[in-house]
């Protein structure tokens, strides 16, 4: 049976999302963003690293992205993804409880 994006938000692991985005690649946030139907989760972490990296490269006059800039930016993107996924999961669980309570009162 297929899960809805709301069910995926309820069952997601925000820590895993944050670790993948922060350690593996900010582009991996695109996977969870698409599955959970969240434009913020899909694009913001990647765009943050891309734009901040571009600004740092242009100000430093460098042509390659050094690890001392790349790693902290990725970790910040990972934390942002973790925080966003945690909030979305909390909202999905809260809405699920409201629906469940409404069904009980209805019967």
LOMIGU-311007 format. One record per residue (C-alpha): residue number from 1; residue in one letter; x, y, z. Coordinates in pm, whole numbers, padded with zeros to 5 digits, always signed. Each point is the difference from the previous one (the first is absolute). Layout:
<atoms>
(atom NUM,'a',(X,Y,Z))
...
</atoms>
This chain:
<atoms>
(atom 1,'x',(+00000,+00000,+00000))
(atom 2,'x',(+00131,+00344,-00090))
(atom 3,'x',(+00062,+00257,+00269))
(atom 4,'x',(-00123,+00354,-00025))
(atom 5,'x',(+00248,+00286,+00054))
(atom 6,'x',(-00161,+00064,+00340))
(atom 7,'x',(+00059,-00361,+00105))
(atom 8,'x',(+00360,+00028,-00116))
(atom 9,'x',(+00042,+00313,+00212))
(atom 10,'x',(-00142,-00186,+00301))
(atom 11,'x',(+00240,-00292,-00040))
(atom 12,'x',(+00315,+00184,-00109))
(atom 13,'x',(+00318,+00008,+00205))
(atom 14,'x',(+00117,+00366,+00020))
(atom 15,'x',(+00338,-00104,+00140))
(atom 16,'x',(+00069,-00222,-00300))
(atom 17,'x',(-00102,+00279,-00238))
(atom 18,'x',(+00230,+00247,+00176))
(atom 19,'x',(+00293,-00243,-00004))
(atom 20,'x',(-00039,-00078,-00370))
(atom 21,'x',(-00028,+00366,-00098))
(atom 22,'x',(+00282,+00111,+00230))
(atom 23,'x',(+00246,-00281,-00065))
(atom 24,'x',(-00082,-00156,-00336))
(atom 25,'x',(-00132,+00282,-00218))
(atom 26,'x',(-00238,+00297,+00026))
(atom 27,'x',(-00149,-00117,-00328))
(atom 28,'x',(-00133,-00309,+00181))
(atom 29,'x',(-00261,+00227,+00161))
(atom 30,'x',(-00169,-00009,-00339))
(atom 31,'x',(-00094,-00365,+00056))
(atom 32,'x',(-00187,+00066,+00324))
(atom 33,'x',(-00148,+00324,-00127))
(atom 34,'x',(-00158,-00176,-00295))
(atom 35,'x',(-00125,-00295,+00206))
(atom 36,'x',(-00154,+00227,+00265))
(atom 37,'x',(-00123,+00259,-00251))
(atom 38,'x',(+00195,+00282,+00163))
(atom 39,'x',(+00163,+00263,-00216))
(atom 40,'x',(+00185,+00139,+00303))
(atom 41,'x',(+00157,-00333,+00085))
(atom 42,'x',(+00084,-00072,-00363))
(atom 43,'x',(+00170,+00324,-00098))
(atom 44,'x',(+00098,+00222,+00293))
(atom 45,'x',(+00292,-00206,+00140))
(atom 46,'x',(+00154,-00043,-00344))
(atom 47,'x',(-00055,+00362,-00100))
(atom 48,'x',(+00148,+00120,+00328))
(atom 49,'x',(+00325,-00192,-00061))
(atom 50,'x',(+00009,+00102,-00367))
(atom 51,'x',(-00061,+00372,+00058))
(atom 52,'x',(+00219,+00028,+00311))
(atom 53,'x',(+00275,-00193,-00179))
(atom 54,'x',(-00023,+00224,-00303))
(atom 55,'x',(+00023,+00311,+00219))
(atom 56,'x',(+00298,-00140,+00191))
(atom 57,'x',(+00179,-00096,-00323))
(atom 58,'x',(-00060,+00339,-00157))
(atom 59,'x',(+00116,+00190,+00311))
(atom 60,'x',(+00307,-00217,+00048))
(atom 61,'x',(+00092,+00008,-00368))
(atom 62,'x',(+00039,-00378,-00003))
(atom 63,'x',(-00089,-00240,-00279))
(atom 64,'x',(-00049,-00314,+00209))
(atom 65,'x',(-00206,-00053,+00311))
(atom 66,'x',(+00227,-00085,+00293))
(atom 67,'x',(-00106,-00256,+00265))
(atom 68,'x',(+00028,+00258,+00279))
(atom 69,'x',(-00291,+00187,-00160))
(atom 70,'x',(-00191,-00295,-00141))
(atom 71,'x',(-00034,-00211,+00315))
(atom 72,'x',(-00149,+00270,+00227))
(atom 73,'x',(-00246,+00104,-00272))
(atom 74,'x',(-00111,-00359,-00045))
(atom 75,'x',(-00042,-00046,+00374))
(atom 76,'x',(-00215,+00313,+00022))
(atom 77,'x',(-00213,-00128,-00289))
(atom 78,'x',(-00030,-00335,+00179))
(atom 79,'x',(-00114,+00167,+00320))
(atom 80,'x',(-00253,+00210,-00193))
(atom 81,'x',(-00136,-00316,-00167))
(atom 82,'x',(-00020,-00176,+00337))
(atom 83,'x',(-00186,+00292,+00158))
(atom 84,'x',(-00241,+00034,-00293))
(atom 85,'x',(-00073,-00374,-00013))
(atom 86,'x',(-00056,-00006,+00377))
(atom 87,'x',(-00251,+00287,-00022))
(atom 88,'x',(-00184,-00162,-00292))
(atom 89,'x',(-00015,-00331,+00186))
(atom 90,'x',(-00138,+00170,+00312))
(atom 91,'x',(-00268,+00179,-00203))
(atom 92,'x',(-00098,-00321,-00179))
(atom 93,'x',(-00030,-00190,+00329))
(atom 94,'x',(-00201,+00283,+00156))
(atom 95,'x',(-00240,+00005,-00295))
(atom 96,'x',(-00032,-00378,+00018))
(atom 97,'x',(-00098,+00021,+00368))
(atom 98,'x',(-00258,+00269,-00079))
(atom 99,'x',(-00158,-00219,-00269))
(atom 100,'x',(+00002,-00299,+00234))
(atom 101,'x',(-00166,+00202,+00280))
(atom 102,'x',(-00261,+00133,-00242))
(atom 103,'x',(-00084,-00353,-00115))
(atom 104,'x',(-00046,-00116,+00361))
(atom 105,'x',(-00229,+00290,+00082))
(atom 106,'x',(-00195,-00057,-00321))
(atom 107,'x',(-00088,-00360,+00096))
</atoms>
